[in-house]
Amino acid sequence: MSVDTYAKKANKSAYRTVKDKGVEVLISKHLASKAAAVLIEQKKFLFFKWLSVRAQLYGHAT
């Protein structure tokens, strides 16, 4: 997993963009082609923030 808060100049051609709740997540095209769903979850407690991204693959139950 890689996290970058500034990717405006990055080459995004190898990635697919998923946007949800004001967050943009770049997912490799290989993973996106095998994913049935991409789930983005944001949690906040006081001044702490967590972000989790889960991919549900075709043919696999979660």
C-alpha positions as CSV (number, residue, x, y, z in Angstrom):
1,M,0.0,0.0,0.0
2,S,1.2,3.5,-0.8
3,V,-0.2,6.8,0.5
4,D,0.4,10.1,-1.2
5,T,-1.4,13.3,-0.4
6,Y,-0.1,15.2,-3.4
7,A,-0.1,13.3,-6.7
8,K,-1.0,16.0,-9.2
9,K,2.2,15.6,-11.3
10,A,2.4,11.8,-11.0
11,N,1.8,9.5,-14.0
12,K,-1.6,8.0,-13.3
13,S,-1.9,6.0,-16.5
14,A,-1.4,2.6,-14.7
15,Y,-4.2,3.4,-12.2
16,R,-7.9,3.7,-12.1
17,T,-9.5,6.4,-10.0
18,V,-12.2,5.7,-7.4
19,K,-13.9,8.7,-5.7
20,D,-16.1,8.6,-2.7
21,K,-16.8,11.0,0.2
22,G,-14.3,13.6,-1.0
23,V,-11.5,11.0,-1.2
24,E,-9.8,10.0,-4.5
25,V,-8.1,6.6,-4.4
26,L,-5.9,5.3,-7.2
27,I,-6.1,1.5,-7.7
28,S,-4.0,-0.4,-10.1
29,K,-5.8,-1.4,-13.3
30,H,-4.9,-5.1,-12.7
31,L,-6.6,-5.0,-9.3
32,A,-9.6,-3.0,-10.6
33,S,-10.2,-5.5,-13.3
34,K,-10.5,-8.3,-10.7
35,A,-12.5,-6.4,-8.1
36,A,-16.3,-6.6,-7.8
37,A,-16.3,-3.7,-5.4
38,V,-14.0,-1.2,-3.8
39,L,-15.0,-0.1,-0.3
40,I,-13.7,3.1,1.2
41,E,-14.3,3.7,4.9
42,Q,-13.4,6.8,6.9
43,K,-13.4,7.0,10.7
44,K,-12.7,10.0,12.9
45,F,-12.1,10.2,16.6
46,L,-11.1,13.6,18.2
47,F,-8.3,14.8,15.9
48,F,-7.3,11.3,14.6
49,K,-8.5,10.1,11.2
50,W,-8.4,6.7,9.6
51,L,-8.9,5.6,6.1
52,S,-9.3,2.0,4.9
53,V,-9.8,0.7,1.4
54,R,-10.9,-2.8,0.8
55,A,-11.3,-4.6,-2.5
56,Q,-13.8,-7.4,-2.9
57,L,-12.7,-9.8,-5.6
58,Y,-15.0,-11.6,-8.0
59,G,-15.8,-15.1,-6.7
60,H,-14.7,-14.4,-3.1
61,A,-17.1,-13.6,-0.2
62,T,-16.1,-11.2,2.6
